[in-house]
């Protein structure tokens, strides 16, 4: 618990103001979301490899995206890129109903086998192409993309309800800018741009 508290304090010191997000980081045992061989580094504020060319995001980045998403209890959220499921769990702990898609079969299967993840009743998993979203469950109040598309897919915008928010790192591989898109009542899109980050690219298809 001391390591979790230290990590939460470190994230808060970098400008994260949402108390529910900080408390979620304080609560969740990040080491249980990653392979055994790197668990000793779980409470570093760093992105770490989880296999299949993917990473568990830096806790600050997870908190930053979650804060931009303005999660409210009961929100129905589509997450594109389950990865380790740490971000999905943060969303669930803050009160959201989470529908999360993973294109890497090995990561999807790992999450399905995790007895620890089974405790999160509000998370629903799908193995599939994130560019397609989850149309059967649309519309969503919020959409969070945790890999970087060069531009936000229109298919995902179409699954966002009127008044909803989409947060994503957008740009070419290497450096992307975090954006928040609001779908206004008239269907127009209002885009706000924020800080720069480095994410793995968002890829089409399943692997």
C-alpha positions as CSV (number, residue, x, y, z in Angstrom):
1,X,0.0,0.0,0.0
2,X,2.9,2.4,0.7
3,X,4.2,2.0,-2.8
4,X,0.7,2.7,-4.3
5,X,0.3,5.8,-2.1
6,X,3.7,7.1,-3.1
7,X,2.8,6.6,-6.8
8,X,-0.5,8.3,-6.3
9,X,1.2,11.2,-4.7
10,X,3.8,11.4,-7.5
11,X,1.0,11.5,-10.1
12,X,-0.9,14.2,-8.2
13,X,2.2,16.3,-7.9
14,X,2.3,16.5,-11.7
15,X,-1.0,18.3,-11.9
16,X,-3.7,15.7,-11.8
17,X,-6.5,17.3,-9.8
18,X,-9.3,14.7,-10.1
19,X,-9.4,13.1,-6.6
20,X,-11.3,10.0,-7.8
21,X,-8.5,9.3,-10.3
22,X,-5.8,9.7,-7.7
23,X,-7.7,7.4,-5.3
24,X,-8.1,4.8,-8.0
25,X,-4.3,4.8,-8.5
26,X,-3.9,4.5,-4.7
27,X,-6.3,1.5,-4.6
28,X,-5.3,-0.6,-7.5
29,X,-2.4,-3.0,-7.2
30,X,-0.6,-2.2,-10.5
31,X,1.7,-5.2,-10.2
32,X,-1.2,-7.6,-10.8
33,X,-1.8,-6.1,-14.2
34,X,1.7,-7.0,-15.6
35,X,3.8,-10.1,-16.2
36,X,5.6,-11.5,-13.2
37,X,9.1,-10.7,-14.5
38,X,8.5,-6.9,-14.4
39,X,6.4,-6.7,-11.3
40,X,9.3,-5.3,-9.3
41,X,9.0,-2.1,-11.3
42,X,5.2,-1.8,-11.1
43,X,5.2,1.4,-8.9
44,X,7.6,3.4,-11.1
45,X,5.8,6.1,-12.9
46,X,6.9,4.6,-16.2
47,X,5.4,2.7,-19.2
48,X,6.6,-0.9,-19.1
49,X,6.5,-3.7,-21.7
50,X,3.8,-6.4,-21.3
51,X,4.5,-8.4,-24.4
52,X,3.3,-8.5,-28.0
53,X,5.0,-5.2,-28.6
54,X,2.6,-3.4,-26.1
55,X,3.1,-1.5,-22.9
56,X,1.2,-0.8,-19.7
57,X,0.9,3.0,-19.9
58,X,2.7,5.3,-17.5
59,X,0.4,6.0,-14.5
60,X,0.6,9.7,-15.1
61,X,-0.6,9.2,-18.7
62,X,-3.4,7.0,-17.5
63,X,-4.5,9.6,-15.0
64,X,-4.1,12.4,-17.6
65,X,-6.4,10.7,-20.1
66,X,-8.9,9.7,-17.5
67,X,-9.1,13.3,-16.1
68,X,-9.6,14.6,-19.6
69,X,-12.5,12.2,-20.1
70,X,-14.3,13.7,-17.1
71,X,-15.7,10.3,-16.0
72,X,-19.0,10.4,-14.2
73,X,-20.5,7.4,-12.2
74,X,-22.6,5.3,-14.6
75,X,-20.9,6.5,-17.8
76,X,-20.8,3.9,-20.6
77,X,-17.3,4.1,-21.9
78,X,-15.7,2.4,-24.9
79,X,-11.9,1.8,-24.5
80,X,-9.9,1.0,-27.6
81,X,-6.8,-1.0,-26.6
82,X,-7.2,-3.0,-23.5
83,X,-3.6,-3.9,-23.1
84,X,-3.0,-4.9,-19.5
85,X,-6.5,-3.8,-18.5
86,X,-5.1,-1.3,-15.9
87,X,-6.7,1.7,-17.6
88,X,-10.0,-0.2,-17.8
89,X,-9.8,-0.9,-14.1
90,X,-9.1,2.7,-13.3
91,X,-12.3,3.6,-15.3
92,X,-14.3,1.0,-13.5
93,X,-13.1,2.1,-10.1
94,X,-14.2,5.7,-10.9
95,X,-17.7,4.4,-11.5
96,X,-17.8,3.7,-15.3
97,X,-19.3,0.8,-17.2
98,X,-16.4,-0.2,-19.5
99,X,-16.4,-1.9,-22.9
100,X,-12.9,-2.6,-23.9
101,X,-11.4,-4.0,-27.2
102,X,-8.1,-5.7,-27.7
103,X,-6.7,-6.7,-31.1
104,X,-3.9,-8.9,-29.7
105,X,-5.3,-12.4,-29.0
106,X,-2.6,-13.3,-26.5
107,X,-3.3,-10.2,-24.4
108,X,-7.0,-10.7,-24.6
109,X,-6.6,-14.3,-23.5
110,X,-4.3,-13.3,-20.6
111,X,-7.0,-10.9,-19.3
112,X,-9.7,-13.5,-19.7
113,X,-7.7,-16.0,-17.6
114,X,-6.9,-13.4,-14.8
115,X,-8.8,-14.3,-11.7
116,X,-7.9,-10.9,-10.3
117,X,-9.6,-9.1,-13.2
118,X,-12.8,-11.2,-12.7
119,X,-13.6,-9.0,-9.6
120,X,-14.3,-6.0,-11.9
121,X,-17.9,-6.7,-12.8
122,X,-18.2,-3.4,-14.7
123,X,-15.7,-4.4,-17.4
124,X,-16.7,-6.1,-20.6
125,X,-14.0,-7.5,-23.0
126,X,-13.9,-8.0,-26.7
127,X,-11.2,-9.4,-29.0
128,X,-11.5,-7.4,-32.2
129,X,-10.4,-4.5,-34.4
130,X,-10.5,-1.3,-32.5
131,X,-11.2,0.7,-35.6
132,X,-14.6,-1.0,-35.8
133,X,-15.5,-0.1,-32.3
134,X,-18.4,-2.0,-30.6
135,X,-21.5,-1.0,-32.6
136,X,-23.8,-3.4,-30.8
137,X,-23.2,-1.5,-27.6
138,X,-23.3,2.0,-29.1
139,X,-23.8,4.8,-28.4
140,X,-21.2,5.5,-25.7
141,X,-21.0,8.4,-23.3
142,X,-17.3,8.5,-23.6
143,X,-14.6,6.9,-25.8
144,X,-11.0,6.5,-24.8
145,X,-8.3,5.4,-27.3
146,X,-5.1,4.1,-25.7
147,X,-3.1,3.7,-28.9
148,X,-2.3,6.4,-31.4
149,X,-4.3,6.7,-34.7
150,X,-3.0,9.2,-37.3
151,X,-6.5,10.6,-37.2
152,X,-9.6,9.6,-35.2
153,X,-11.6,7.0,-37.0
154,X,-15.0,8.2,-38.2
155,X,-16.4,4.8,-37.2
156,X,-15.7,5.6,-33.6
157,X,-17.0,9.2,-33.8
158,X,-20.2,7.6,-35.1
159,X,-20.5,5.5,-31.9
160,X,-20.2,8.5,-29.6
161,X,-23.5,9.9,-28.3
162,X,-24.5,13.5,-28.8
163,X,-22.9,15.4,-26.0
164,X,-20.2,12.8,-25.5
165,X,-16.4,13.0,-25.3
166,X,-13.6,11.2,-27.0
167,X,-10.0,11.3,-25.8
168,X,-7.1,10.1,-27.9
169,X,-3.4,10.6,-28.7
170,X,-3.4,11.6,-32.4
171,X,-0.4,11.7,-34.8
172,X,2.3,9.7,-36.4
173,X,4.5,7.2,-34.5
174,X,6.9,8.8,-32.1
175,X,5.0,11.9,-30.8
176,X,1.3,12.5,-30.7
177,X,-0.9,15.2,-29.3
178,X,-3.7,14.4,-26.9
179,X,-7.0,15.6,-28.1
180,X,-10.5,15.7,-26.7
181,X,-13.4,15.8,-29.1
182,X,-16.9,16.8,-28.0
183,X,-19.9,15.9,-30.2
184,X,-22.1,18.9,-29.9
185,X,-25.9,18.8,-29.9
186,X,-26.0,19.7,-33.6
187,X,-23.6,16.9,-34.4
188,X,-20.6,19.2,-34.9
189,X,-17.3,18.2,-33.5
190,X,-15.4,20.5,-31.2
191,X,-11.7,19.5,-30.8
192,X,-9.4,20.7,-28.0
193,X,-5.7,19.9,-28.1
194,X,-3.5,19.3,-25.1
195,X,0.0,17.9,-24.3
196,X,2.3,15.7,-26.4
197,X,2.9,12.0,-25.6
198,X,4.4,8.9,-27.1
199,X,2.0,6.0,-27.7
200,X,2.2,2.8,-29.6
201,X,0.4,3.1,-33.0
202,X,-3.2,2.1,-33.4
203,X,-3.2,-0.8,-35.9
204,X,-6.1,-2.2,-37.9
205,X,-7.2,-5.8,-37.8
206,X,-6.6,-8.5,-35.3
207,X,-3.3,-10.2,-34.3
